[in-house]
Amino acid sequence: MKLIGLEEHFVTPDLVGHGTSTASIAQPGAWAEASRRLLDLTEERLDGMDAASLDMQVLSLNSPGLQAEKDPAAAVRQAITVNDFLTGVIAEHPDRFSGFAALPLQDPRAAADELERAVTQLGLRGALVNAHTHGRYLDDPALRVVWERAEHLDVPLYLHPANGVDTAHVLSGHPELVGPMWSWGIDTATHALRLIFGGVFDDFPNAKLLLGHMGEGLPYVMWRMDSRWEFHAHHGIELKRERPSEYIRHNLYITTSGVCSPAPLLTALLSMGADHILFGTDYPFEDMETATKFLRDAPISDADRRKIGHQNAEKLLGLTTAPAFAGV
């Protein structure tokens, strides 16, 4: 069976400095090892893909990526440079790599233009955004131009976590809860809900949002959100699709990245359906072989396994991939 991973990170030497805030949440040895692997694109990574029987990685710039850059003009230059670099890597290994663009959201119009260039000229498959851009979230009215372009190009935006712009008081005194173990998932799920209640998907009904880590918890609370939306004061917000779950099922796609457990996968299948779930490994922060073995052994139908493993990625991203990895 073919496997395509959609949350597969890298970094370039010039952009390593943007990751210092992420480094603070990891054990020093773990961060050093991940950093080494982030910089490697064609040697140890390809060997690891071969060992795990992973056919293709859709590469994306590691968190927080360009969102950490304070100078909008510098962010625009960095986006062009890193997207050109990524395209070169893909050209050397077109059967093994594809990619998501990095966007300079500090300048919304330039970000929309770079998304169009990346898709139409470079062949990238959408873009990955690492959380907020200095406190600006993707529901900001200034970023409607990016959503308009993404819908027109029919490509997804992948919303990936990063450190929050602030830390909730409930986490005070507990730095161990800050980061991918807990707070990142809550922040990212809340960011996705801002898009729903902020009207992004009403304005752009065919826009597509990807969430990693089995949907950052959203597939498991859909019934209660619908129930409480009927109870809550709406504060002037009305949804064209009426219920929050309708947007999760229609506009959101999730990946298995970083969650190698049958129980949440089965729940996601029941909540969202197999057509909206895709595969990811979260490399280098998770082990590729663990992730691929998990999907191959998961207690699901072979038809759903193929959809999650590669068919949904091929359809959503317009990928034409080589036959399944030799010997698999």
Buried (B, 14 or more C-beta within 10 A) or exposed (E): BBBBBBBBBBBBEEBBEBBEEBBEBBEEEEBEBBBEBBBBBEEEBBEBBBEBBBBBBBBBBBBBBBBBBEEBEEBBEBBBBBBEBBBEBBEEBBEBBBBBBBBBBBBBEBBBBBBBBBBEEBBBBBBBBBBBBEEBBBBBEEBBBBBBBBBBBEBBBBBBBBBBEEBEEEBEEEEEBBBBEEBBBBBBBEBBBBBBBBBBBBBBEEBBBBBBBBBBBBBBBBEEBBEEBEEEEEEEEEBEBEBBBBBBBBBBBBBBBBBBEEEBBEBBBEBBEBBBBBBBBBBBBBBBBEBBBBBEEBEBEEEBBBBBBBBBBBEBBBBEBEEBBEEE
